[in-house]
């Protein structure tokens, strides 16, 4: 079992290329990957997402990738022709208006908004992919370890609550095992109290009423289904596959069974136990929201 929240980072350097990756994950019903990387290396985005999709199945994933290429290989330049005439016109006007002599600095040709821009050669960019891939996989390994640790903590908490629910189910089954006899005794006592023992009631009639009440209040099927859900829940928790959605669905089934028990139970003790169980189920549901 894994938590959906986590953070990890990694850095790799090889053949003049240095890659740094930070990965953060958050709760989300679906898998949503957001990549932030330099424009020059935008061609890596689809491949990086493919690596992430192999490792994660649910949650919001934010990846911040930085790449520095310090290779001494040749690079290309691009001339922004649209700016050349503008800069030339401005220079001519400056010379005339301020009577400037000599040549003006050509620093404007370079820089973020300059006429000449450096372009990374495609082969130079592509040579960085193995480094980026190794770095991202390292970060995902660290992220997986962190999410597993947190998932183990969630699992232990849920198992503790499941044991309590299991003990409540045993008590509910014991308390409702002989509803007919319980109701028959209560009915006799009530009739006796109302008539001061002056009226003799047909035992067969009392038995018939008790049987009718017991059949209407029988929760043995709901108990059996809840026990089955409990076993299935533990099986899913022990699985290596993503469990969050299945656990959430099973909790809904749990709640349905206990709601039915609560509406049918005529025993105050059973009703109190059901309230306790539903409280524990709500706490488990909160935990499941963070399970992948």
HELIX and SHEET records of a PDB file:
HELIX    1   1 UNK A   39  UNK A   44  5                                   6    
HELIX    2   2 UNK A   45  UNK A   55  1                                  11    
HELIX    3   3 UNK A   81  UNK A   98  1                                  18    
HELIX    4   4 UNK A  107  UNK A  109  5                                   3    
HELIX    5   5 UNK A  122  UNK A  126  1                                   5    
HELIX    6   6 UNK A  129  UNK A  175  1                                  47    
HELIX    7   7 UNK A  179  UNK A  195  1                                  17    
HELIX    8   8 UNK A  203  UNK A  217  1                                  15    
HELIX    9   9 UNK A  220  UNK A  238  1                                  19    
HELIX   10  10 UNK A  244  UNK A  264  1                                  21    
HELIX   11  11 UNK A  268  UNK A  288  1                                  21    
SHEET    1   A 4 UNK A   6  UNK A  14  0                                        
SHEET    2   A 4 UNK A  17  UNK A  26 -1                                        
SHEET    3   A 4 UNK A  59  UNK A  69 -1                                        
SHEET    4   A 4 UNK A  31  UNK A  36  1                                        
SHEET    1   B 2 UNK A  76  UNK A  79  0                                        
SHEET    2   B 2 UNK A 116  UNK A 119 -1                                        
END                                                                             
